[in-house]
Amino acid sequence: MKKTPIGESFGTGDLNLAAAVMTMGVPPERDVVKLIASTDGKDYVRFLLRDVSIDGTLKTSALMDSWSDSANHIKTYPTCSFGKIMSFILARPSDCKSYIEWCEYACSWLEISMNQCRQMMIKSPKVWETSPDSEPAYILGFIANRFYLLDMANRFRKDGNFDVYAEYGKASALISERLPANMRQFLLSQLK
């Protein structure tokens, strides 16, 4: 397998988009989650992904473009795995929030039992290892990735690992909370 050089990172605050892109084979960055505390009180999270899939065939930018025009992508490419993931996400019930609710919805979507779902996701080897190009692999892989990212974000929040986004007029900066206090103060003073 050809090794792909590391390029730019892509970030998104959309948990479902990040999980869907990862399901297509795009690896996360080493530090996949960036929590940002904004001085205006609008805190947010960013999920950081590599620019190309592991096998080098899919570009993150192209997947993100498809996501932003999902209805057209689904209509134009009805058998596309990324389109199937988008269709699955778009059709979910509004009360589908917890891991169990997502799995129950996937069972209904895939017409499988909860026991089959559990075996495909937990039993080794998992469905995405035994049948990587199957619809269950993409749908259940998406759920696994979604809750992996959510778990990582919660872990970062509990550990207090976040960066501070500060704005002063037209100037803005993203400053790591882990910087020594004197460095943070110096950087902030340069913005004013």
N, C-alpha and C positions, 0 to 999 in steps of 0.2 A: 504494500500500500504506500502510495506517495505521501510523504509528510508535507503538510501545508504550512507555509511560513505564517507566523503570527502577524496579523495585520491590526487594523483598528478595532476598537470595541464598539459595540452598539448598546445603547441603554434605553430602557423603557420603564415606565411606571405601571404598565399594564401587565398584571400577573398572568392573565390568560395568554396574551401574546408571547411573553417570555417562555412560558411552558410549552406553547405550541411550536415555537421556533426550536426549542431544545428537543422536542419530540421528533423533529425532522432531521436530527443529527448534528445540530449546531451546539458545540459545547459552551458551557458558561465560562466566564473568566474565573481565574483562581479565587478572587474575591467577588463572588457573584452578586452580592447585595451591598448597596450603598444607601444608608439611611441619612437623610438630610433634614436637619432642623433649620427652618427658615426664621429669620428675625421678624418676619411679618406674621408668624404663628401658623403658617400653612406648611406643616411638615409633610414630607413625602418620602417614598422609597423608589430606588432605581435598581433594576435588575440588569446586570452587565453580561453581554454575550459576545462570543467571538464573531468575526466577520464572515466566516465560511464554515460549512459543515465539515465533519471529520474526514469524509472521503473527498472533499474539495469540489463537489458537484453543485452545491446549493449556496447561494450568497444570502446572508442575513438581510441585506438591503432589499433584495428581490422579494423575500418572504414578507418583510414588513410592508412593502408596497402592495403586495397581494392582500395583506390583512386590511389595509386602509381602503381597499375596493373589494371587499369580500363578496358582495353579492355578484359582481361581475365575474370574479374569479371562479366562484362556485358554478355559475351558469356556463362559463366558457370551458372549464375543465372539470366535468362532473366526476371523473374517476380519480382525480388528483388526491393524494393522501392529505395534503395540507388543507384542501377544500373540504374534505370529509371532517377534519378536526374543526374547521370553522363552522360548518353546518351543525355539528354536534353542540358546539358552544352557543351558537345563535338560537338553537331550538330548546335550550334548557329551560326548565321552569324557573320562575322568578324566586322561588323559595329554595332553590338548590344552592346550598352554601357549605355545609359540612362535608367531610370526606365520605361519610356513609351516604349522604344524599346524592353526591356526585356518582358514587358507585351504583346506587339504586337506579339512578337515571341512566347510567351506562348499560346496566342490565336490560332495561326496557329498550334502549336504543339498539343494542346488539342482539336482543331476543335471547338472552342467556339467563341462567339462574344466578342468584347471589353466590351460591357455593362455587359455581363455575368461575365467576368473576374473581372470587377470593383465590381460587387455585391458580388462575392465570397470572394474578398479580403477586402472590406471595410464594407459591411453590417454586422451587428451583429445578430446572431453568424456567424463567418467566416467559410469558407469551411473546414479548418483544425479542427474546433470544431464540425461541424455537420457530416462530413465524413472523419475522420482522416486517414483512410487507403486507400483513393482514390488517383488516380494519380493527379487530380487537387490540392488536398491538399498538396501533396509533391512538385509539380512544383511551385505552387503559394506561398507556404510556404517558399520555397527556395528563391524566389525573395524577399519576405518580409524580410527574415533574411539577405539576401545580402545587401539590402539597409539600414537596421537597423545598421549593422556593419559599412557600409560606412559612415553613418551619425555620428555614435559614433567616428570614426577615425577623421572625419572632425571637430567635436566638440572639441576633445582633441587637435587637431592641432591649432585651433583658441584660445583655452585657454592657450596654451603654455605648456601643460602637457607632458613632454617627459623626457626620461632618456638619458644619454650620454654614449656611448660605446667608451672607449679609449683603444688603444693598444700602448704598448711601448716594442718593441722587442718581447719576448715570453710572456710577461705579458699582461693581459687584464682585464678590469673591466667595469661593468655596474653601473653607478652612477646616482642617481636621481638628476634631475635638481632642485628639490625642497629642497635639502639639503642646510643648511647654507653654505655660501661661504668658511668659514674657514675649514669646514668638507670636502668639495669638494677638496680644495687645499691639505689638509693633505692626503686624499686618493690618489690623483694623484701623490703626492710626493713619496708615498710608491711604486709606480709602476716603477719609474725611477731608 
